[in-house]
């Protein structure tokens, strides 16, 4: 079974794109899943592909954790 999803983030900052792009190149690929990240204007498009449900869930969780970490760091930098 091949699974695929696309996540679109509107008004994505360059810092978010750079952070996720760097991680996608080094740590979001394996034999069972891949994650690609690209920009389209002010939107960031994340595509997750996996060969099975377990690999898909792991890849989606990795992306979610990166987004959570970015939001947390943004809050710290803004004094929250």
Residue pairs with C-beta under 8 A, 6 or more apart in sequence:
1 51
1 52
1 53
2 49
2 50
2 51
3 48
3 49
3 50
3 51
3 52
3 53
3 56
4 47
4 48
4 49
4 50
5 47
5 48
5 56
5 60
6 45
6 46
6 47
6 48
7 45
7 46
7 47
7 48
7 63
8 43
8 44
8 45
8 46
9 16
9 43
9 44
9 45
9 46
10 42
10 43
11 42
11 43
12 39
12 42
12 43
12 44
15 70
16 44
16 70
17 37
17 39
17 44
19 66
19 70
20 37
20 44
20 46
20 63
20 66
20 67
20 70
21 37
23 66
24 35
24 36
24 37
27 62
28 34
28 35
28 59
28 62
28 63
29 35
30 55
32 50
32 51
32 52
32 55
33 48
33 49
33 50
33 51
33 55
33 56
33 58
33 59
34 48
34 49
34 50
34 59
35 46
35 47
35 48
35 49
35 59
35 62
35 63
36 46
36 47
37 44
37 45
37 46
37 47
38 44
38 45
39 45
46 63
48 56
48 59
48 60
48 63
50 56
50 59
